[in-house]
Amino acid sequence: MTLERQARLLCRINAVINWTLSPRGVVDPVGMATAFGGVPPNYPFVIRLWSAFVFMFGCMFWEISRDMQRKRALIKYSWIEKSVTAISVTLGFFGGSAPAAVFVLVIFTDWLWIPIFAYYDVQVRRRTASAARA
């Protein structure tokens, strides 16, 4: 499988994950918080807002997967978005404000993906630069 096909598949998997996880947070932010072991939030709009961002990033992943070369500038935002989420939740967990279930979810939906997306970002940029020199 070519590098581009691998990256395309990973972006599509992430799009589906984001689209699967985000709707409940938009529709029922209180239920989403309690489902992951949190207390009913004082500001449910924050969960709704972040869930909407998660959905939007799913759209970004899908867009990248449609044309890796033309959308290569967006690839860096995949690992940046995942880093922002992972760091924020990890700090929240160790600071006592994020439930363990959310931290575990973020390990699988963000921390594990960051190096993978960073790798493909570098590889696609190298291939593009190499093709431009040729």
Helices and strands as residue ranges (DSSP letters): H 3-27, H 29-35, H 44-66, H 72-94, H 100-106, I 107-111, H 114-133
